Amino acid sequence: MFVFVKKALFVLVLIPFVLSLCSCAGRTMDRLMPQVNSMYLARHYFGEPKASTELADGTIRHEWVRDKIETLPGHYETRCIRVYYDRDGYRECVEREVWVPSRQERQVCRLSVIASKDGRVLSSSWEGNSCDTLPIVPPTY
């Protein structure tokens, strides 16, 4: 019984730690965009916009677009081949190194920033599968 309680406590301590690590990775835009409050900073992080359009209310919509095909190199990856449960009911698996061949991946992102004429950012939105790689300068948080 003591071993079960010990394992359960370990899992309860480990899960929040792993979740906190996962929440940091892949959230570049979620963390960066609230700090971008001027067009000066937007240009610093993303370069010159691909398009700028004046809207009817006098604000300006700036857009940055990323649409490219990137070749990802082949690599070995550890995968769970067979899943079984041990005597205590914990999930176990047999891991194997598997070769993943090179492939091409389309990376798409569209960032839209609405700014006032004086360069103050009023709102921003982004969509796509590779927006976290859009900044040309690594952000400092």
SEKE-276530 format. One record per residue (C-alpha): residue number from 1; residue in one letter; x, y, z; chain. Coordinates in Angstrom, 1 decimal. Last residue first. Example, Ala and Ser with C-alpha at 12.3 -4.5 7.8 and 13.67 -1.06 7.14 Angstrom:
<rs>
<r pos="2" code="S" xx="13.7" yy="-1.1" zz="7.1" unit="A"/>
<r pos="1" code="A" xx="12.3" yy="-4.5" zz="7.8" unit="A"/>
</rs>
This chain:
<rs>
<r pos="141" code="Y" xx="10.4" yy="38.2" zz="-21.7" unit="A"/>
<r pos="140" code="T" xx="13.0" yy="38.6" zz="-24.4" unit="A"/>
<r pos="139" code="P" xx="11.8" yy="37.9" zz="-27.9" unit="A"/>
<r pos="138" code="P" xx="14.1" yy="36.4" zz="-30.5" unit="A"/>
<r pos="137" code="V" xx="14.3" yy="38.8" zz="-33.5" unit="A"/>
<r pos="136" code="I" xx="12.8" yy="37.6" zz="-36.8" unit="A"/>
<r pos="135" code="P" xx="9.5" yy="36.8" zz="-35.1" unit="A"/>
<r pos="134" code="L" xx="7.3" yy="34.5" zz="-37.2" unit="A"/>
<r pos="133" code="T" xx="8.5" yy="31.2" zz="-35.7" unit="A"/>
<r pos="132" code="D" xx="5.7" yy="31.1" zz="-33.1" unit="A"/>
<r pos="131" code="C" xx="3.3" yy="31.7" zz="-35.9" unit="A"/>
<r pos="130" code="S" xx="3.9" yy="28.3" zz="-37.6" unit="A"/>
<r pos="129" code="N" xx="0.6" yy="26.6" zz="-37.8" unit="A"/>
<r pos="128" code="G" xx="-1.6" yy="29.5" zz="-38.7" unit="A"/>
<r pos="127" code="E" xx="-3.6" yy="32.4" zz="-37.2" unit="A"/>
<r pos="126" code="W" xx="-2.8" yy="35.7" zz="-35.7" unit="A"/>
<r pos="125" code="S" xx="-4.6" yy="38.6" zz="-34.1" unit="A"/>
<r pos="124" code="S" xx="-3.7" yy="42.1" zz="-32.9" unit="A"/>
<r pos="123" code="S" xx="-5.5" yy="45.1" zz="-31.4" unit="A"/>
<r pos="122" code="L" xx="-5.0" yy="48.8" zz="-30.7" unit="A"/>
<r pos="121" code="V" xx="-1.3" yy="49.1" zz="-31.4" unit="A"/>
<r pos="120" code="R" xx="-0.2" yy="52.7" zz="-31.0" unit="A"/>
<r pos="119" code="G" xx="1.6" yy="54.0" zz="-34.2" unit="A"/>
<r pos="118" code="D" xx="0.4" yy="57.6" zz="-34.3" unit="A"/>
<r pos="117" code="K" xx="-2.1" yy="56.8" zz="-37.0" unit="A"/>
<r pos="116" code="S" xx="-3.7" yy="54.2" zz="-34.8" unit="A"/>
<r pos="115" code="A" xx="-2.8" yy="50.5" zz="-35.1" unit="A"/>
<r pos="114" code="I" xx="-4.6" yy="47.3" zz="-36.1" unit="A"/>
<r pos="113" code="V" xx="-2.1" yy="44.4" zz="-36.2" unit="A"/>
<r pos="112" code="S" xx="-2.7" yy="41.3" zz="-38.4" unit="A"/>
<r pos="111" code="L" xx="-0.4" yy="38.3" zz="-38.2" unit="A"/>
<r pos="110" code="R" xx="-0.9" yy="35.6" zz="-40.9" unit="A"/>
<r pos="109" code="C" xx="1.0" yy="32.3" zz="-40.5" unit="A"/>
<r pos="108" code="V" xx="1.7" yy="29.3" zz="-42.7" unit="A"/>
<r pos="107" code="Q" xx="4.4" yy="26.7" zz="-42.7" unit="A"/>
<r pos="106" code="R" xx="4.0" yy="24.0" zz="-45.3" unit="A"/>
<r pos="105" code="E" xx="6.0" yy="20.9" zz="-44.3" unit="A"/>
<r pos="104" code="Q" xx="8.2" yy="18.8" zz="-46.5" unit="A"/>
<r pos="103" code="R" xx="9.5" yy="15.5" zz="-45.3" unit="A"/>
<r pos="102" code="S" xx="12.7" yy="13.7" zz="-44.3" unit="A"/>
<r pos="101" code="P" xx="12.3" yy="10.1" zz="-43.2" unit="A"/>
<r pos="100" code="V" xx="11.4" yy="9.2" zz="-39.6" unit="A"/>
<r pos="99" code="W" xx="13.6" yy="6.3" zz="-38.4" unit="A"/>
<r pos="98" code="V" xx="12.2" yy="4.5" zz="-35.4" unit="A"/>
<r pos="97" code="E" xx="14.1" yy="4.0" zz="-32.1" unit="A"/>
<r pos="96" code="R" xx="12.0" yy="1.6" zz="-30.0" unit="A"/>
<r pos="95" code="E" xx="10.1" yy="1.9" zz="-26.7" unit="A"/>
<r pos="94" code="V" xx="8.1" yy="-0.9" zz="-25.1" unit="A"/>
<r pos="93" code="C" xx="5.3" yy="0.5" zz="-23.1" unit="A"/>
<r pos="92" code="E" xx="4.0" yy="0.6" zz="-19.5" unit="A"/>
<r pos="91" code="R" xx="0.7" yy="1.9" zz="-18.2" unit="A"/>
<r pos="90" code="Y" xx="0.3" yy="1.4" zz="-14.5" unit="A"/>
<r pos="89" code="G" xx="-2.2" yy="-1.2" zz="-13.2" unit="A"/>
<r pos="88" code="D" xx="-0.1" yy="-2.3" zz="-10.2" unit="A"/>
<r pos="87" code="R" xx="0.8" yy="-5.6" zz="-11.9" unit="A"/>
<r pos="86" code="D" xx="2.0" yy="-3.8" zz="-15.1" unit="A"/>
<r pos="85" code="Y" xx="-0.2" yy="-2.6" zz="-17.9" unit="A"/>
<r pos="84" code="Y" xx="0.7" yy="-3.1" zz="-21.6" unit="A"/>
<r pos="83" code="V" xx="1.5" yy="-0.8" zz="-24.5" unit="A"/>
<r pos="82" code="R" xx="3.6" yy="-1.9" zz="-27.5" unit="A"/>
<r pos="81" code="I" xx="5.5" yy="0.3" zz="-29.9" unit="A"/>
<r pos="80" code="C" xx="6.0" yy="3.5" zz="-27.9" unit="A"/>
<r pos="79" code="R" xx="8.2" yy="5.7" zz="-30.1" unit="A"/>
<r pos="78" code="T" xx="11.7" yy="7.2" zz="-29.8" unit="A"/>
<r pos="77" code="E" xx="12.5" yy="9.2" zz="-32.9" unit="A"/>
<r pos="76" code="Y" xx="15.4" yy="9.0" zz="-35.3" unit="A"/>
<r pos="75" code="H" xx="15.8" yy="11.8" zz="-37.8" unit="A"/>
<r pos="74" code="G" xx="15.1" yy="12.8" zz="-41.4" unit="A"/>
<r pos="73" code="P" xx="15.5" yy="16.5" zz="-42.2" unit="A"/>
<r pos="72" code="L" xx="12.5" yy="18.9" zz="-42.4" unit="A"/>
<r pos="71" code="T" xx="12.1" yy="20.5" zz="-45.7" unit="A"/>
<r pos="70" code="E" xx="10.3" yy="23.9" zz="-45.4" unit="A"/>
<r pos="69" code="I" xx="7.5" yy="25.1" zz="-47.6" unit="A"/>
<r pos="68" code="K" xx="6.7" yy="28.7" zz="-47.2" unit="A"/>
<r pos="67" code="D" xx="3.8" yy="31.0" zz="-46.3" unit="A"/>
<r pos="66" code="R" xx="4.6" yy="33.7" zz="-43.7" unit="A"/>
<r pos="65" code="V" xx="2.4" yy="36.8" zz="-43.8" unit="A"/>
<r pos="64" code="W" xx="2.7" yy="40.0" zz="-41.9" unit="A"/>
<r pos="63" code="E" xx="-0.2" yy="42.4" zz="-42.0" unit="A"/>
<r pos="62" code="H" xx="-0.7" yy="46.0" zz="-40.9" unit="A"/>
<r pos="61" code="R" xx="-4.2" yy="47.4" zz="-40.6" unit="A"/>
<r pos="60" code="I" xx="-4.3" yy="51.2" zz="-40.2" unit="A"/>
<r pos="59" code="T" xx="-6.8" yy="53.2" zz="-38.2" unit="A"/>
<r pos="58" code="G" xx="-8.7" yy="56.1" zz="-39.7" unit="A"/>
<r pos="57" code="D" xx="-12.2" yy="54.7" zz="-39.1" unit="A"/>
<r pos="56" code="A" xx="-12.5" yy="53.6" zz="-42.8" unit="A"/>
<r pos="55" code="L" xx="-9.4" yy="51.5" zz="-42.7" unit="A"/>
<r pos="54" code="E" xx="-6.0" yy="52.4" zz="-44.0" unit="A"/>
<r pos="53" code="T" xx="-4.2" yy="49.3" zz="-45.4" unit="A"/>
<r pos="52" code="S" xx="-0.6" yy="48.2" zz="-44.7" unit="A"/>
<r pos="51" code="A" xx="0.8" yy="45.1" zz="-46.5" unit="A"/>
<r pos="50" code="K" xx="3.8" yy="42.8" zz="-46.1" unit="A"/>
<r pos="49" code="P" xx="4.7" yy="44.5" zz="-42.8" unit="A"/>
<r pos="48" code="E" xx="8.3" yy="45.5" zz="-42.2" unit="A"/>
<r pos="47" code="G" xx="10.2" yy="43.4" zz="-39.8" unit="A"/>
<r pos="46" code="F" xx="8.6" yy="41.1" zz="-37.3" unit="A"/>
<r pos="45" code="Y" xx="10.1" yy="41.8" zz="-33.9" unit="A"/>
<r pos="44" code="H" xx="11.4" yy="45.4" zz="-34.5" unit="A"/>
<r pos="43" code="R" xx="8.6" yy="46.3" zz="-36.8" unit="A"/>
<r pos="42" code="A" xx="6.1" yy="45.3" zz="-34.1" unit="A"/>
<r pos="41" code="L" xx="8.1" yy="47.2" zz="-31.5" unit="A"/>
<r pos="40" code="Y" xx="8.0" yy="50.4" zz="-33.5" unit="A"/>
<r pos="39" code="M" xx="4.4" yy="49.8" zz="-34.3" unit="A"/>
<r pos="38" code="S" xx="3.6" yy="50.2" zz="-30.7" unit="A"/>
<r pos="37" code="N" xx="2.1" yy="48.1" zz="-27.9" unit="A"/>
<r pos="36" code="V" xx="3.9" yy="44.8" zz="-28.5" unit="A"/>
<r pos="35" code="Q" xx="4.0" yy="43.4" zz="-24.9" unit="A"/>
<r pos="34" code="P" xx="0.6" yy="41.6" zz="-25.2" unit="A"/>
<r pos="33" code="M" xx="2.0" yy="40.1" zz="-28.5" unit="A"/>
<r pos="32" code="L" xx="5.0" yy="38.4" zz="-27.0" unit="A"/>
<r pos="31" code="R" xx="3.6" yy="35.8" zz="-24.6" unit="A"/>
<r pos="30" code="D" xx="0.8" yy="34.4" zz="-26.7" unit="A"/>
<r pos="29" code="M" xx="3.1" yy="34.8" zz="-29.8" unit="A"/>
<r pos="28" code="T" xx="5.9" yy="32.7" zz="-28.3" unit="A"/>
<r pos="27" code="R" xx="3.6" yy="30.0" zz="-26.8" unit="A"/>
<r pos="26" code="G" xx="5.1" yy="26.9" zz="-28.3" unit="A"/>
<r pos="25" code="A" xx="6.9" yy="25.8" zz="-25.2" unit="A"/>
<r pos="24" code="C" xx="5.9" yy="27.5" zz="-22.0" unit="A"/>
<r pos="23" code="S" xx="2.8" yy="25.5" zz="-21.5" unit="A"/>
<r pos="22" code="C" xx="4.7" yy="22.3" zz="-22.0" unit="A"/>
<r pos="21" code="L" xx="7.1" yy="23.0" zz="-19.1" unit="A"/>
<r pos="20" code="S" xx="4.2" yy="24.0" zz="-16.8" unit="A"/>
<r pos="19" code="L" xx="2.4" yy="20.8" zz="-17.7" unit="A"/>
<r pos="18" code="V" xx="5.4" yy="18.7" zz="-16.9" unit="A"/>
<r pos="17" code="F" xx="5.8" yy="20.3" zz="-13.5" unit="A"/>
<r pos="16" code="P" xx="2.0" yy="20.1" zz="-12.8" unit="A"/>
<r pos="15" code="I" xx="2.1" yy="16.3" zz="-13.6" unit="A"/>
<r pos="14" code="L" xx="5.3" yy="15.4" zz="-11.6" unit="A"/>
<r pos="13" code="V" xx="4.0" yy="16.3" zz="-8.1" unit="A"/>
<r pos="12" code="L" xx="0.8" yy="14.3" zz="-8.6" unit="A"/>
<r pos="11" code="V" xx="2.7" yy="11.4" zz="-10.2" unit="A"/>
<r pos="10" code="F" xx="5.2" yy="11.3" zz="-7.3" unit="A"/>
<r pos="9" code="L" xx="2.3" yy="11.3" zz="-4.8" unit="A"/>
<r pos="8" code="A" xx="0.6" yy="8.4" zz="-6.6" unit="A"/>
<r pos="7" code="K" xx="3.9" yy="6.4" zz="-6.7" unit="A"/>
<r pos="6" code="K" xx="4.4" yy="6.9" zz="-2.9" unit="A"/>
<r pos="5" code="V" xx="0.8" yy="6.0" zz="-2.2" unit="A"/>
<r pos="4" code="F" xx="1.1" yy="2.8" zz="-4.3" unit="A"/>
<r pos="3" code="V" xx="4.4" yy="1.9" zz="-2.6" unit="A"/>
<r pos="2" code="F" xx="2.8" yy="2.4" zz="0.9" unit="A"/>
<r pos="1" code="M" xx="0.0" yy="0.0" zz="0.0" unit="A"/>
</rs>
